[in-house]
Amino acid sequence: MKRRIMIVDDQKGVRRLLEELFKREGWEVYAAADGKEAIEKVGQFQPSILLIDMKMPNMNGLEASQKILEKHQELAIIMMTAYGEMEVVKRALESGVRKCITKPFDILYLRDEVNRIVAEEVS
């Protein structure tokens, strides 16, 4: 199985940092700058997992995740949120998001969580 990850964040620096990390780990990496772009690309790239920021212009991460999960229920999604957005975290987990990670995050912890979730999917 190809390890494909899609990173969705409106901050170019965050996308670039995560792209470099996962490419070094041997992942095929795709990026999107917002929720609308992610919805358009997810069917095309068929990622194993999707990392999505909560706060983005046009469409937030929760709305985008819900739309993506309507068509791709099997897709594992990790949402990155600002500290203290507990109501959003609760709604995200109820809607099928696998995990929420608080920003700023430890990139090694994020990497380990991505690997753990994808390993669970395979087994």
Sequence and secondary structure as in RCSB ss.txt:
>XXXX:A:sequence
MKRRIMIVDDQKGVRRLLEELFKREGWEVYAAADGKEAIEKVGQFQPSILLIDMKMPNMNGLEASQKILEKHQEL
AIIMMTAYGEMEVVKRALESGVRKCITKPFDILYLRDEVNRIVAEEVS
>XXXX:A:secstr
   EEEEE S HHHHHHHHHHHHHTT EEEEESSHHHHHHHHHHH  SEEEEES  SSS HHHHHHHHHHH TT 
EEEEEEETT HHHHHHHHHTT  EEEEES  HHHHHHHHHHHHHHHH 
